[in-house]
């Protein structure tokens, strides 16, 4: 097997915890999703397992039976079934050397060449079925690795998505998917029929976040082959929290500075590349995740880092305990994505750069929305909103009953106005006016709504995210 020299530079135990998780899926014949915020190194991990089968081999009973193929379906030349099938055939052809059977190699090349220009989806579909059947007969386990799967779903048609699930069902014992995504499919502005694929993937998740000590040390060594003072290495780790994109940015800055000295934080936060990377991380969080991160950041700035054993004075410990009681699941999720690190019995923000970045950025944070039907008070994070009109309350009550669902304007009007007036005389523009008024009360930036998001499909309408939809 020919491996790219680039991927040979990585240690065989790179991202060993994540690789072990994925290997368990392969061993069980299951599909799953590799999740992580922008800059987490998700693409690196997926390419690594495709190009370095030796990293997976120790975890597999029959390593030679598993063939991992990177399929670039998120960037199709045309958004149709024919392009999807031909792209999958091309992925097999591109990776033909990973198949040890010479006759199968010839079949792969022939089937792609015969169908590379076919616009009718039936012919490349049948060719793909024939190819999968040949793999099935040889006892192979084909693993289609699809990075940026959330982007694919945002553009794909219903038929394209259901065809992928159909392919998986037809070859259940032979075909698996590993999908790389930066956000859950519930947040994707795509077609309506994501349910089957959603259930196929999200039951098994592998989160990609901060690098472990060994992988971080390797990245630093790659940037500084001549060596670096231990104090500088420690500084790089604390500033970046070992989050890959931040670690790389700090290393690149340090390469350009002869003797940094002084306050690295201030100098780095002035760098556009660092601001951009921090901004992408922040944009990928929901409003309730942002609020929890801001609460933790305030504690961290006020109290400083915990002592050597992770100890705190009793008042500080009580404040941390209160935050973790209120937002424990949210903090655990942020830790999975590499933004928090354990500090004794509590969490702390791992990257000092992120801590100080939030000083100027975190003010535009609303938090999760909660509605109390008895008092009619809406809570946005720590803020209470008590000036809802009767119609605004009715609309919100219906939205809270249908979180994340795509609701047409007609759905909302029929369910909200029915007990108020004759629906036939309700102008759809009236709903838009009420939604605009609600947004002014609940959204941190009403012109960039995160809670009540306009759905522009057919027939169009709104989606409600109590937690606040993350940015793209």
C-alpha positions, 0 to 999 in steps of 0.5 A: 500500500502506498502511503503519503509521506506527509502522513508518515510523519505522524506517530502511530499513536497520534490521537490514540483515544479517538482512534481507539473509539473509531476502531471500536465502531469498525470492529462492531460494523457500526457507523458514527460521527466524528465531531469537533469545532472548527480548528479542532483537527477533525480533518487531520484525524480523518485523513490520518486513519485513512492513510495510516491503517497501521494506527487502527490495526492493533484494535482490529481483529481483521485489520486487512478486511477494513478498507477506509476510503475518503469520499469528497461528497461535500464538494460535488460538481453538481447537486444531483444523484448522478454526481453523487454516485460518480463521485463515490466511484471516483473515490474507490478509483482514487484509492484502488491501491488499498485493495489487495485483490488484483481482479477487484482493482481492475473492476474498480478502475473499469467501473469508474471509467465506464461511468465517469461521464454518465449523467443518468444516475441509474448507470453509476448507481448500478455500477456502485452496487456491483462494486459493493457486491464484489467487496461483499463477496470478498468479505471486505468492510468498506468504510466511507469517510465523509468529512464536512458531512453537515455541509453536504446535508445543507445542499443535498436533495432529499433523494440524495440523502435517502439514497445514502441510507438506502446504500447502507441498508442494502449492504449493512454487513459491508458498508459503514460511514464515518462522518466528520461534522462541525455541528449537529445535523439539527442545526443544518439548513438542509432538506427535511429528511435527515431523520434516517441519516441522523439516527444512523450517525449520532448514536455513536459520537467521537469528539475531537478537541485538545491534543494530548501532551504527547501530540502537542509536544510533537506539534511544537517540535515540528515548528521548532526542530532546533528546540525551544526553552521549556518555559516557552513550551509551557507558555505555548501550552497554557496560551493555546490550551493545546487546541490545535488551531490555537497551538499552531497560531501561537507557534507560528507567532513565536517563530517570528519573534526573537525574544518575546518576553513580557505579556504574550497574551496582549501581543497574540490577541492583536494578531488577526490570525489569532482573532480569526481562530478564536472567533471561529470557535466562539461562532460554533457555540450555542447561546447557552454554551456561550453563557456558561463559558462566560460565567466560567471566564468571569470566575477564572479572571476573578479568582485566578487558577486553582492551587496546585492540588486544584483547591480553592477558598470555600467561597470560590468553590461554592460559586464553581459548584453553583455554576456546575450544578446549573450548567453541568452538562453544558460544561461537560460538552465544552470539555469534550470539545477541548475548550475546558480542562479539569482543575481539581474537582472543577473545570477551567477554560483551558486556553488563556487566549480564549479567557481574555478574548471573551473579555471583549466578545462575550457581552453579546450572549443571551443564554438559553430561553426558558418560558414559565407558563404560569407567570408568563415570564421568559428567561434569557440566560440570567435576564428576565423578560416580563413584557410579552404581549398576549400574542407574543406569549402564545407564539412562544408557547407554541415554539417551545412545544416544537423546538428545532422543528421546521414550522411553516407560517401556516402551522404557526398561524393555525395553532396560535390564532385559532382560539383568538380570531378567524384564521381566514382573516389573519394576514401572514405579515402579522406573524412576521411583525410579531416575530420581529418584535419577539426577536427584539426582546430575546435576541442578542443581535436581532438582525442575526437571530439565533433563537427564532431562525427563518427557514427559507425552504418550501413552504418556508417558515421558522425554526426555534432553538431555545439553546440558540443556534450556533453560527456556521 
